[in-house]
Amino acid sequence: MPTIAHLLLSRPARCGLAVMGCSLLLSGCAALGGFPGSKPGGVVDGGQGQTLDENLSGFLAQAPVGAVITLAESPWGRDVEVMADEPYHAASGRECRKLQVISASDATRRVVACETEEGWESQRLVTDMLSAGSTR
C-alpha cells in the first residue's frame, strides 16, 4: 500500500529529497570545527601546537629535502638536530613538513610543522593521537 509521501510526491521529487537529506548529513560531518578540540583548517588541538622561532621557521620555509639544522634550544629539547622532509600541502590547505628530530642521545622523533600567518607551528602527528588514545 502506498504511503502518503508516495501519493503526494512524484518520483523525481522523492529522489531530490533523498539527495538533499544525504547532502545535509555529509556536510554536517565535514564541517570545520565539527567536534571538540578542532581548530579551523581541520587540525586537532592536542595542546602541542606552538609557534617556532624565526630561525627554525626560516629554515623550514627554504630548506631542501634532507637539510639539517642544529639547535641548542628547541620545542623538542636541548641540543637537537632537525632534518626536514619534503614540503606538502595538507588537507587544511597549509604547507607542512614532516621533521625528524634527533636528540643528543640519538633518539629520533617524528614531528610535523605547518606554516601559519604567524610563522611555522609544530603540530602533533595524527598517529601520536592514535597511539596515545583519545581524550574524548
BELZI-V320449 format. One record per pair of residues at least 12 apart in sequence whose ideal C-beta (glycine too) atoms are under 8 Angstrom apart, sorted by the first residue. I is the first residue (numbers start at 0). GAP is how many residues later the second one is. Records with the same first field share a line. If there is no record, write none. Layout:
I=GAP + GAP
This chain:
34=101
35=100
36=98 + 99
40=51 + 52 + 53
41=49 + 50
42=49 + 71 + 80
43=80 + 82 + 85
45=78 + 82 + 83 + 89
47=74 + 75 + 76
48=72 + 73 + 74 + 75
49=25 + 71 + 72
50=65 + 67 + 68 + 69 + 70
51=23 + 61 + 67 + 68 + 69 + 70
53=65
54=14 + 16
55=13 + 15 + 18 + 26 + 64
56=62 + 63
58=23 + 25
59=24 + 37 + 39 + 53 + 55 + 60
60=54 + 59
62=21
63=20
64=19 + 20 + 21
65=17 + 18
66=16 + 17
67=13 + 14 + 15 + 16
68=12 + 13
69=12
73=27
74=47
75=25 + 27 + 33 + 35
76=26
77=26
78=24 + 25
79=21 + 22 + 23 + 24
80=20 + 21
81=17 + 18 + 19 + 20
82=16 + 17 + 19
83=13 + 15
84=12 + 13 + 14 + 15
89=24
91=22
93=20 + 21 + 22
94=19 + 20
95=16 + 17 + 18 + 19 + 27
96=15 + 16 + 17
97=12 + 13 + 14
98=12 + 13 + 14
109=15
110=12 + 13 + 14
111=12 + 13
